[in-house]
Amino acid sequence: MAVAGRLRAVLTFTVRPGDAEEFENAWREVADWTRAWPGCIRQTLSLAGAADEEIVYVITSDWSDESSFRSFERSEEQDVVTAGLRRLRRSSRMELQRVVAERLAAGVPPI
């Protein structure tokens, strides 16, 4: 798949350590639902840092184009499905990035 027009949403969530397992489970449910949305390429959850007071997760959400992402973001279903993530967050922020190029390792199939 060509990268022209692709969009990556990067969401950073801070959660309480006691909520980490529930947050990860909620993310799995959201990711399973989201990956069936037209234009969704990939959903990834990464652990960015952990301390006694908070855990930082980064979610990357790759889309074939901005209109697919915006359709997802504006949907009523998205609000319902992602409610668990919002309930567990202490803070969050989102950044949108345009994918301009990629190089895959040998043997990795293109998306």
The first five atom37 places (N, CA, C, CB, O) and aatype in JSON, in Angstrom:
{
  "aatype": [12, 0, 19, 0, 7, 1, 10, 1, 0, 19, 10, 16, 13, 16, 19, 1, 14, 7, 3, 0, 6, 6, 13, 6, 2, 0, 17, 1, 6, 19, 0, 3, 17, 16, 1, 0, 17, 14, 7, 4, 9, 1, 5, 16, 10, 15, 10, 0, 7, 0, 0, 3, 6, 6, 9, 19, 18, 19, 9, 16, 15, 3, 17, 15, 3, 6, 15, 15, 13, 1, 15, 13, 6, 1, 15, 6, 6, 5, 3, 19, 19, 16, 0, 7, 10, 1, 1, 10, 1, 1, 15, 15, 1, 12, 6, 10, 5, 1, 19, 19, 0, 6, 1, 10, 0, 0, 7, 19, 14, 14, 9],
  "atom_mask": [
    [1, 1, 1, 1, 1],
    [1, 1, 1, 1, 1],
    [1, 1, 1, 1, 1],
    [1, 1, 1, 1, 1],
    [1, 1, 1, 0, 1],
    [1, 1, 1, 1, 1],
    [1, 1, 1, 1, 1],
    [1, 1, 1, 1, 1],
    [1, 1, 1, 1, 1],
    [1, 1, 1, 1, 1],
    [1, 1, 1, 1, 1],
    [1, 1, 1, 1, 1],
    [1, 1, 1, 1, 1],
    [1, 1, 1, 1, 1],
    [1, 1, 1, 1, 1],
    [1, 1, 1, 1, 1],
    [1, 1, 1, 1, 1],
    [1, 1, 1, 0, 1],
    [1, 1, 1, 1, 1],
    [1, 1, 1, 1, 1],
    [1, 1, 1, 1, 1],
    [1, 1, 1, 1, 1],
    [1, 1, 1, 1, 1],
    [1, 1, 1, 1, 1],
    [1, 1, 1, 1, 1],
    [1, 1, 1, 1, 1],
    [1, 1, 1, 1, 1],
    [1, 1, 1, 1, 1],
    [1, 1, 1, 1, 1],
    [1, 1, 1, 1, 1],
    [1, 1, 1, 1, 1],
    [1, 1, 1, 1, 1],
    [1, 1, 1, 1, 1],
    [1, 1, 1, 1, 1],
    [1, 1, 1, 1, 1],
    [1, 1, 1, 1, 1],
    [1, 1, 1, 1, 1],
    [1, 1, 1, 1, 1],
    [1, 1, 1, 0, 1],
    [1, 1, 1, 1, 1],
    [1, 1, 1, 1, 1],
    [1, 1, 1, 1, 1],
    [1, 1, 1, 1, 1],
    [1, 1, 1, 1, 1],
    [1, 1, 1, 1, 1],
    [1, 1, 1, 1, 1],
    [1, 1, 1, 1, 1],
    [1, 1, 1, 1, 1],
    [1, 1, 1, 0, 1],
    [1, 1, 1, 1, 1],
    [1, 1, 1, 1, 1],
    [1, 1, 1, 1, 1],
    [1, 1, 1, 1, 1],
    [1, 1, 1, 1, 1],
    [1, 1, 1, 1, 1],
    [1, 1, 1, 1, 1],
    [1, 1, 1, 1, 1],
    [1, 1, 1, 1, 1],
    [1, 1, 1, 1, 1],
    [1, 1, 1, 1, 1],
    [1, 1, 1, 1, 1],
    [1, 1, 1, 1, 1],
    [1, 1, 1, 1, 1],
    [1, 1, 1, 1, 1],
    [1, 1, 1, 1, 1],
    [1, 1, 1, 1, 1],
    [1, 1, 1, 1, 1],
    [1, 1, 1, 1, 1],
    [1, 1, 1, 1, 1],
    [1, 1, 1, 1, 1],
    [1, 1, 1, 1, 1],
    [1, 1, 1, 1, 1],
    [1, 1, 1, 1, 1],
    [1, 1, 1, 1, 1],
    [1, 1, 1, 1, 1],
    [1, 1, 1, 1, 1],
    [1, 1, 1, 1, 1],
    [1, 1, 1, 1, 1],
    [1, 1, 1, 1, 1],
    [1, 1, 1, 1, 1],
    [1, 1, 1, 1, 1],
    [1, 1, 1, 1, 1],
    [1, 1, 1, 1, 1],
    [1, 1, 1, 0, 1],
    [1, 1, 1, 1, 1],
    [1, 1, 1, 1, 1],
    [1, 1, 1, 1, 1],
    [1, 1, 1, 1, 1],
    [1, 1, 1, 1, 1],
    [1, 1, 1, 1, 1],
    [1, 1, 1, 1, 1],
    [1, 1, 1, 1, 1],
    [1, 1, 1, 1, 1],
    [1, 1, 1, 1, 1],
    [1, 1, 1, 1, 1],
    [1, 1, 1, 1, 1],
    [1, 1, 1, 1, 1],
    [1, 1, 1, 1, 1],
    [1, 1, 1, 1, 1],
    [1, 1, 1, 1, 1],
    [1, 1, 1, 1, 1],
    [1, 1, 1, 1, 1],
    [1, 1, 1, 1, 1],
    [1, 1, 1, 1, 1],
    [1, 1, 1, 1, 1],
    [1, 1, 1, 1, 1],
    [1, 1, 1, 0, 1],
    [1, 1, 1, 1, 1],
    [1, 1, 1, 1, 1],
    [1, 1, 1, 1, 1],
    [1, 1, 1, 1, 1]
  ],
  "atom_positions": [
    [[0.84, -1.18, 0.0], [0.0, 0.0, 0.0], [0.89, 1.24, 0.0], [-0.96, 0.0, 1.22], [1.85, 1.32, 0.76]],
    [[0.57, 2.18, -0.82], [1.32, 3.43, -0.88], [1.07, 4.24, 0.39], [0.93, 4.24, -2.12], [0.01, 4.13, 1.01]],
    [[2.05, 5.05, 0.76], [1.89, 5.84, 1.98], [1.25, 7.2, 1.71], [3.24, 6.04, 2.63], [0.84, 7.87, 2.66]],
    [[1.15, 7.61, 0.47], [0.56, 8.92, 0.16], [-0.84, 9.02, 0.75], [0.51, 9.15, -1.37], [-1.7, 8.18, 0.5]],
    [[-1.05, 10.05, 1.53], [-2.36, 10.28, 2.13], [-2.6, 9.59, 3.45], [0.0, 0.0, 0.0], [-3.59, 9.87, 4.12]],
    [[-1.7, 8.69, 3.85], [-1.92, 7.97, 5.11], [-1.81, 8.9, 6.31], [-0.91, 6.83, 5.25], [-1.08, 9.89, 6.29]],
    [[-2.56, 8.55, 7.33], [-2.61, 9.36, 8.55], [-2.35, 8.47, 9.75], [-3.99, 10.08, 8.68], [-2.81, 7.33, 9.8]],
    [[-1.61, 8.99, 10.71], [-1.37, 8.28, 11.97], [-1.85, 9.17, 13.11], [0.14, 7.91, 12.15], [-1.42, 10.32, 13.25]],
    [[-2.74, 8.64, 13.92], [-3.16, 9.32, 15.14], [-2.33, 8.73, 16.28], [-4.72, 9.15, 15.41], [-2.26, 7.52, 16.45]],
    [[-1.7, 9.6, 17.05], [-0.89, 9.18, 18.19], [-1.57, 9.72, 19.44], [0.6, 9.7, 18.07], [-1.66, 10.93, 19.65]],
    [[-2.05, 8.81, 20.27], [-2.77, 9.18, 21.49], [-1.95, 8.76, 22.69], [-4.19, 8.53, 21.53], [-1.52, 7.61, 22.78]],
    [[-1.73, 9.68, 23.61], [-0.97, 9.4, 24.82], [-1.93, 9.46, 26.0], [0.22, 10.4, 25.0], [-2.6, 10.46, 26.22]],
    [[-1.98, 8.37, 26.75], [-2.87, 8.25, 27.91], [-2.04, 8.03, 29.17], [-3.89, 7.1, 27.71], [-1.07, 7.27, 29.16]],
    [[-2.43, 8.68, 30.25], [-1.86, 8.42, 31.55], [-2.93, 7.76, 32.4], [-1.32, 9.74, 32.22], [-4.06, 8.24, 32.48]],
    [[-2.56, 6.65, 33.03], [-3.52, 5.93, 33.88], [-2.87, 5.61, 35.23], [-4.0, 4.62, 33.18], [-1.65, 5.61, 35.35]],
    [[-3.7, 5.34, 36.21], [-3.2, 4.92, 37.52], [-2.68, 3.49, 37.4], [-4.32, 5.03, 38.62], [-3.23, 2.69, 36.65]],
    [[-1.61, 3.16, 38.14], [-1.07, 1.8, 38.07], [-2.12, 0.71, 38.33], [0.05, 1.65, 39.05], [-2.07, -0.34, 37.7]],
    [[-3.04, 0.95, 39.23], [-4.08, -0.03, 39.53], [-5.07, -0.25, 38.39], [0.0, 0.0, 0.0], [-5.82, -1.22, 38.41]],
    [[-5.07, 0.65, 37.42], [-6.0, 0.55, 36.28], [-5.35, 0.0, 35.02], [-6.59, 1.9, 36.0], [-6.0, -0.1, 33.98]],
    [[-4.07, -0.36, 35.09], [-3.32, -0.75, 33.88], [-3.94, -1.95, 33.18], [-1.88, -1.06, 34.24], [-4.16, -1.91, 31.97]],
    [[-4.23, -3.01, 33.9], [-4.77, -4.21, 33.27], [-6.14, -3.93, 32.65], [-4.89, -5.35, 34.3], [-6.43, -4.37, 31.53]],
    [[-6.98, -3.2, 33.37], [-8.3, -2.87, 32.83], [-8.17, -1.97, 31.6], [-9.15, -2.17, 33.91], [-8.93, -2.13, 30.64]],
    [[-7.21, -1.05, 31.61], [-6.99, -0.18, 30.46], [-6.55, -1.0, 29.25], [-5.93, 0.9, 30.78], [-7.07, -0.81, 28.14]],
    [[-5.62, -1.92, 29.45], [-5.14, -2.76, 28.33], [-6.27, -3.62, 27.77], [-3.99, -3.65, 28.79], [-6.37, -3.79, 26.56]],
    [[-7.11, -4.15, 28.63], [-8.25, -4.94, 28.16], [-9.25, -4.07, 27.4], [-8.96, -5.62, 29.34], [-9.78, -4.48, 26.37]],
    [[-9.49, -2.86, 27.91], [-10.4, -1.93, 27.21], [-9.82, -1.57, 25.85], [-10.63, -0.65, 28.05], [-10.55, -1.49, 24.86]],
    [[-8.49, -1.35, 25.79], [-7.87, -1.04, 24.5], [-8.07, -2.19, 23.51], [-6.35, -0.75, 24.69], [-8.38, -1.95, 22.35]],
    [[-7.89, -3.43, 23.95], [-8.07, -4.58, 23.06], [-9.48, -4.59, 22.44], [-7.83, -5.9, 23.82], [-9.64, -4.84, 21.25]],
    [[-10.47, -4.32, 23.26], [-11.85, -4.27, 22.74], [-12.01, -3.16, 21.72], [-12.85, -4.08, 23.9], [-12.61, -3.36, 20.66]],
    [[-11.48, -1.98, 22.04], [-11.56, -0.85, 21.11], [-10.81, -1.16, 19.82], [-10.99, 0.44, 21.77], [-11.31, -0.91, 18.73]],
    [[-9.61, -1.71, 19.94], [-8.79, -2.01, 18.76], [-9.45, -3.06, 17.88], [-7.39, -2.5, 19.19], [-9.43, -2.94, 16.66]],
    [[-10.05, -4.08, 18.49], [-10.73, -5.11, 17.7], [-11.91, -4.51, 16.93], [-11.23, -6.25, 18.61], [-12.15, -4.88, 15.78]],
    [[-12.62, -3.6, 17.54], [-13.74, -2.94, 16.87], [-13.23, -1.98, 15.79], [-14.62, -2.18, 17.88], [-13.75, -1.97, 14.68]],
    [[-12.21, -1.19, 16.12], [-11.71, -0.16, 15.21], [-11.09, -0.76, 13.96], [-10.68, 0.7, 15.92], [-11.25, -0.22, 12.87]],
    [[-10.38, -1.86, 14.09], [-9.69, -2.42, 12.92], [-10.65, -2.9, 11.84], [-8.79, -3.57, 13.34], [-10.24, -3.15, 10.7]],
    [[-11.91, -3.05, 12.18], [-12.92, -3.41, 11.17], [-13.49, -2.18, 10.46], [-14.06, -4.2, 11.83], [-14.25, -2.31, 9.5]],
    [[-13.13, -0.99, 10.93], [-13.64, 0.25, 10.34], [-12.96, 0.48, 8.99], [-13.41, 1.46, 11.3], [-11.75, 0.31, 8.88]],
    [[-13.71, 0.87, 7.97], [-13.11, 1.12, 6.65], [-11.98, 2.15, 6.73], [-14.18, 1.59, 5.66], [-12.15, 3.24, 7.28]],
    [[-10.84, 1.79, 6.17], [-9.68, 2.68, 6.15], [-8.7, 2.47, 7.28], [0.0, 0.0, 0.0], [-7.59, 3.0, 7.24]],
    [[-9.09, 1.69, 8.3], [-8.16, 1.42, 9.4], [-7.09, 0.44, 8.92], [-8.92, 0.86, 10.65], [-7.41, -0.58, 8.32]],
    [[-5.84, 0.76, 9.19], [-4.73, -0.1, 8.81], [-4.2, -0.88, 10.0], [-3.6, 0.72, 8.17], [-3.96, -2.08, 9.92]],
    [[-4.01, -0.19, 11.12], [-3.34, -0.82, 12.26], [-3.67, -0.07, 13.53], [-1.8, -0.87, 12.04], [-3.87, 1.15, 13.52]],
    [[-3.73, -0.82, 14.64], [-3.87, -0.27, 15.99], [-2.74, -0.85, 16.83], [-5.29, -0.6, 16.62], [-2.52, -2.06, 16.82]],
    [[-2.01, 0.0, 17.55], [-0.89, -0.47, 18.36], [-0.94, 0.18, 19.74], [0.46, -0.15, 17.67], [-1.22, 1.38, 19.86]],
    [[-0.67, -0.61, 20.78], [-0.57, -0.1, 22.14], [0.86, -0.29, 22.62], [-1.59, -0.81, 23.1], [1.39, -1.4, 22.54]],
    [[1.48, 0.77, 23.1], [2.85, 0.71, 23.61], [2.9, 1.27, 25.02], [3.83, 1.49, 22.68], [2.16, 2.19, 25.36]],
    [[3.76, 0.69, 25.83], [4.01, 1.21, 27.17], [5.16, 2.2, 27.06], [4.33, 0.04, 28.19], [6.27, 1.83, 26.69]],
    [[4.89, 3.45, 27.39], [5.9, 4.5, 27.23], [6.64, 4.79, 28.54], [5.26, 5.77, 26.71], [7.74, 5.35, 28.51]],
    [[6.06, 4.44, 29.65], [6.72, 4.7, 30.92], [5.83, 4.31, 32.07], [0.0, 0.0, 0.0], [4.6, 4.31, 31.96]],
    [[6.46, 3.98, 33.18], [5.71, 3.61, 34.37], [6.43, 4.13, 35.6], [5.52, 2.06, 34.45], [7.66, 4.09, 35.68]],
    [[5.67, 4.61, 36.54], [6.19, 5.08, 37.82], [5.17, 4.71, 38.88], [6.47, 6.64, 37.8], [4.11, 4.17, 38.58]],
    [[5.49, 5.01, 40.12], [4.58, 4.69, 41.21], [3.23, 5.39, 41.05], [5.2, 5.06, 42.54], [2.2, 4.84, 41.43]],
    [[3.25, 6.59, 40.51], [2.05, 7.42, 40.43], [1.24, 7.24, 39.16], [2.44, 8.84, 40.55], [0.02, 7.4, 39.17]],
    [[1.91, 6.89, 38.05], [1.18, 6.81, 36.78], [1.89, 5.9, 35.78], [1.01, 8.2, 36.18], [3.09, 5.64, 35.87]],
    [[1.08, 5.43, 34.83], [1.58, 4.64, 33.71], [1.21, 5.39, 32.45], [0.98, 3.17, 33.71], [0.1, 5.91, 32.33]],
    [[2.15, 5.46, 31.5], [1.91, 6.18, 30.26], [1.86, 5.18, 29.11], [3.02, 7.25, 30.0], [2.8, 4.41, 28.9]],
    [[0.75, 5.2, 28.39], [0.56, 4.37, 27.21], [0.49, 5.27, 25.98], [-0.73, 3.5, 27.33], [-0.02, 6.39, 26.03]],
    [[1.0, 4.75, 24.87], [0.87, 5.44, 23.59], [0.13, 4.51, 22.64], [2.28, 5.85, 23.0], [0.53, 3.36, 22.43]],
    [[-0.95, 5.02, 22.09], [-1.74, 4.28, 21.09], [-1.46, 4.91, 19.74], [-3.28, 4.3, 21.43], [-1.58, 6.13, 19.58]],
    [[-1.08, 4.08, 18.77], [-0.96, 4.58, 17.41], [-2.07, 3.93, 16.59], [0.45, 4.29, 16.79], [-2.33, 2.73, 16.7]],
    [[-2.69, 4.75, 15.79], [-3.83, 4.33, 14.98], [-3.56, 4.78, 13.55], [-5.19, 4.91, 15.53], [-3.64, 5.98, 13.26]],
    [[-3.25, 3.84, 12.66], [-2.9, 4.17, 11.28], [-4.1, 4.02, 10.37], [-1.75, 3.27, 10.79], [-4.86, 3.05, 10.46]],
    [[-4.27, 5.0, 9.48], [-5.43, 5.09, 8.61], [-5.0, 5.31, 7.17], [-6.37, 6.22, 9.05], [-3.97, 5.94, 6.92]],
    [[-5.77, 4.8, 6.24], [-5.45, 4.95, 4.82], [-5.53, 6.39, 4.36], [-6.39, 4.09, 3.97], [-4.83, 6.79, 3.43]],
    [[-6.38, 7.19, 5.01], [-6.53, 8.6, 4.64], [-7.26, 9.34, 5.76], [-7.31, 8.74, 3.29], [-7.84, 8.73, 6.65]],
    [[-7.21, 10.66, 5.7], [-7.81, 11.47, 6.76], [-9.33, 11.34, 6.79], [-7.43, 12.92, 6.58], [-9.92, 11.36, 7.87]],
    [[-9.97, 11.22, 5.64], [-11.43, 11.15, 5.64], [-11.93, 9.88, 6.35], [-11.98, 11.2, 4.2], [-12.96, 9.92, 7.02]],
    [[-11.22, 8.77, 6.2], [-11.6, 7.55, 6.92], [-11.47, 7.76, 8.43], [-10.72, 6.35, 6.47], [-12.35, 7.37, 9.2]],
    [[-10.36, 8.37, 8.83], [-10.15, 8.64, 10.26], [-11.24, 9.57, 10.8], [-8.76, 9.25, 10.49], [-11.79, 9.31, 11.87]],
    [[-11.54, 10.63, 10.07], [-12.55, 11.6, 10.53], [-13.94, 10.95, 10.61], [-12.59, 12.81, 9.59], [-14.71, 11.25, 11.51]],
    [[-14.24, 10.07, 9.67], [-15.51, 9.34, 9.71], [-15.6, 8.51, 10.99], [-15.65, 8.43, 8.46], [-16.64, 8.49, 11.65]],
    [[-14.51, 7.85, 11.33], [-14.44, 7.08, 12.57], [-14.6, 8.0, 13.78], [-13.1, 6.3, 12.64], [-15.41, 7.73, 14.66]],
    [[-13.84, 9.07, 13.82], [-13.85, 9.99, 14.96], [-15.22, 10.6, 15.2], [-12.83, 11.09, 14.75], [-15.61, 10.82, 16.35]],
    [[-15.95, 10.87, 14.16], [-17.25, 11.55, 14.28], [-18.41, 10.59, 14.51], [-17.52, 12.36, 13.04], [-19.55, 11.02, 14.72]],
    [[-18.14, 9.31, 14.46], [-19.23, 8.34, 14.59], [-19.74, 8.26, 16.03], [-18.77, 6.96, 14.11], [-18.97, 8.37, 16.98]],
    [[-21.03, 8.07, 16.17], [-21.62, 7.89, 17.5], [-21.1, 6.61, 18.14], [-23.16, 7.85, 17.41], [-20.9, 6.56, 19.36]],
    [[-20.88, 5.59, 17.33], [-20.41, 4.31, 17.86], [-19.04, 4.47, 18.52], [-20.33, 3.26, 16.75], [-18.77, 3.84, 19.54]],
    [[-18.19, 5.31, 17.95], [-16.85, 5.5, 18.5], [-16.93, 6.03, 19.92], [-16.05, 6.46, 17.62], [-16.17, 5.59, 20.78]],
    [[-17.83, 6.95, 20.18], [-17.99, 7.49, 21.53], [-18.36, 6.4, 22.52], [-19.05, 8.59, 21.55], [-17.86, 6.37, 23.65]],
    [[-19.23, 5.51, 22.11], [-19.68, 4.42, 22.99], [-18.55, 3.42, 23.21], [-20.91, 3.71, 22.39], [-18.27, 3.04, 24.35]],
    [[-17.9, 3.0, 22.14], [-16.88, 1.95, 22.22], [-15.65, 2.42, 23.01], [-16.45, 1.52, 20.81], [-15.04, 1.63, 23.72]],
    [[-15.29, 3.69, 22.89], [-14.08, 4.18, 23.56], [-14.34, 4.73, 24.97], [-13.45, 5.26, 22.72], [-13.41, 5.24, 25.61]],
    [[-15.56, 4.64, 25.45], [-15.9, 5.18, 26.77], [-15.04, 4.59, 27.88], [-17.37, 4.94, 27.08], [-14.66, 5.29, 28.82]],
    [[-14.73, 3.3, 27.8], [-13.91, 2.65, 28.82], [-12.52, 3.24, 28.92], [0.0, 0.0, 0.0], [-11.98, 3.41, 30.01]],
    [[-11.93, 3.56, 27.78], [-10.61, 4.19, 27.78], [-10.67, 5.58, 28.43], [-10.05, 4.3, 26.35], [-9.82, 5.94, 29.24]],
    [[-11.68, 6.33, 28.06], [-11.82, 7.68, 28.62], [-12.05, 7.63, 30.13], [-12.97, 8.43, 27.94], [-11.54, 8.47, 30.87]],
    [[-12.82, 6.66, 30.58], [-13.13, 6.54, 32.01], [-11.86, 6.25, 32.83], [-14.16, 5.42, 32.24], [-11.75, 6.71, 33.96]],
    [[-10.93, 5.51, 32.27], [-9.73, 5.09, 33.0], [-8.57, 6.09, 32.92], [-9.28, 3.77, 32.5], [-7.6, 5.95, 33.66]],
    [[-8.65, 7.05, 32.05], [-7.51, 7.96, 31.86], [-7.44, 9.02, 32.97], [-7.61, 8.65, 30.5], [-8.46, 9.47, 33.49]],
    [[-6.24, 9.37, 33.3], [-6.01, 10.55, 34.16], [-5.81, 11.76, 33.27], [-4.78, 10.34, 35.09], [-6.26, 12.86, 33.59]],
    [[-5.14, 11.54, 32.15], [-4.96, 12.61, 31.16], [-4.78, 11.96, 29.8], [-3.74, 13.53, 31.52], [-4.47, 10.77, 29.7]],
    [[-4.97, 12.75, 28.76], [-4.75, 12.24, 27.4], [-4.5, 13.39, 26.46], [-5.97, 11.4, 26.92], [-4.87, 14.54, 26.72]],
    [[-3.86, 13.06, 25.35], [-3.68, 14.04, 24.28], [-3.58, 13.27, 22.97], [-2.4, 14.92, 24.52], [-3.22, 12.09, 22.94]],
    [[-3.9, 13.96, 21.88], [-3.84, 13.33, 20.56], [-3.09, 14.24, 19.61], [-5.27, 13.02, 20.03], [-3.24, 15.46, 19.63]],
    [[-2.28, 13.61, 18.76], [-1.55, 14.31, 17.72], [-1.78, 13.56, 16.41], [-0.01, 14.42, 18.05], [-1.72, 12.33, 16.38]],
    [[-2.04, 14.29, 15.34], [-2.2, 13.67, 14.03], [-0.94, 13.89, 13.22], [-3.43, 14.25, 13.28], [-0.38, 14.99, 13.19]],
    [[-0.48, 12.82, 12.56], [0.74, 12.88, 11.76], [0.44, 12.35, 10.36], [1.88, 12.06, 12.42], [-0.34, 11.41, 10.2]],
    [[1.05, 12.95, 9.37], [0.95, 12.46, 8.0], [2.15, 11.56, 7.72], [0.89, 13.65, 6.97], [3.3, 11.98, 7.91]],
    [[1.89, 10.36, 7.28], [2.98, 9.43, 6.95], [3.5, 9.83, 5.57], [2.49, 7.92, 6.96], [2.74, 9.88, 4.6]],
    [[4.8, 10.13, 5.49], [5.36, 10.58, 4.22], [6.21, 9.51, 3.55], [6.19, 11.82, 4.43], [6.41, 9.55, 2.33]],
    [[6.73, 8.55, 4.32], [7.54, 7.48, 3.73], [7.69, 6.36, 4.74], [8.94, 8.02, 3.29], [7.54, 6.57, 5.95]],
    [[7.97, 5.18, 4.24], [8.31, 4.06, 5.13], [9.21, 3.1, 4.38], [7.03, 3.34, 5.64], [9.17, 3.01, 3.16]],
    [[10.01, 2.38, 5.12], [10.86, 1.32, 4.59], [10.65, 0.11, 5.48], [12.38, 1.75, 4.53], [10.84, 0.17, 6.69]],
    [[10.26, -0.98, 4.87], [10.0, -2.2, 5.63], [11.25, -3.08, 5.64], [8.8, -2.97, 5.03], [12.02, -3.09, 4.68]],
    [[11.42, -3.81, 6.71], [12.52, -4.77, 6.79], [12.29, -5.89, 5.78], [12.65, -5.34, 8.22], [11.16, -6.15, 5.38]],
    [[13.37, -6.53, 5.38], [13.28, -7.64, 4.44], [12.33, -8.71, 4.98], [14.67, -8.25, 4.16], [12.4, -9.07, 6.16]],
    [[11.45, -9.18, 4.14], [10.53, -10.24, 4.52], [9.24, -9.75, 5.15], [0.0, 0.0, 0.0], [8.33, -10.55, 5.38]],
    [[9.13, -8.47, 5.44], [7.91, -7.93, 6.02], [6.99, -7.51, 4.88], [8.21, -6.72, 6.98], [7.37, -6.68, 4.06]],
    [[5.79, -8.09, 4.82], [4.89, -7.73, 3.72], [4.38, -6.3, 3.87], [3.71, -8.7, 3.65], [4.11, -5.86, 4.99]],
    [[4.23, -5.58, 2.77], [3.68, -4.23, 2.85], [2.21, -4.27, 3.26], [3.82, -3.5, 1.5], [1.52, -5.26, 3.05]],
    [[1.76, -3.18, 3.85], [0.37, -3.1, 4.26], [-0.47, -2.57, 3.12], [0.21, -2.22, 5.49], [-1.68, -2.42, 3.27]]
  ]
}
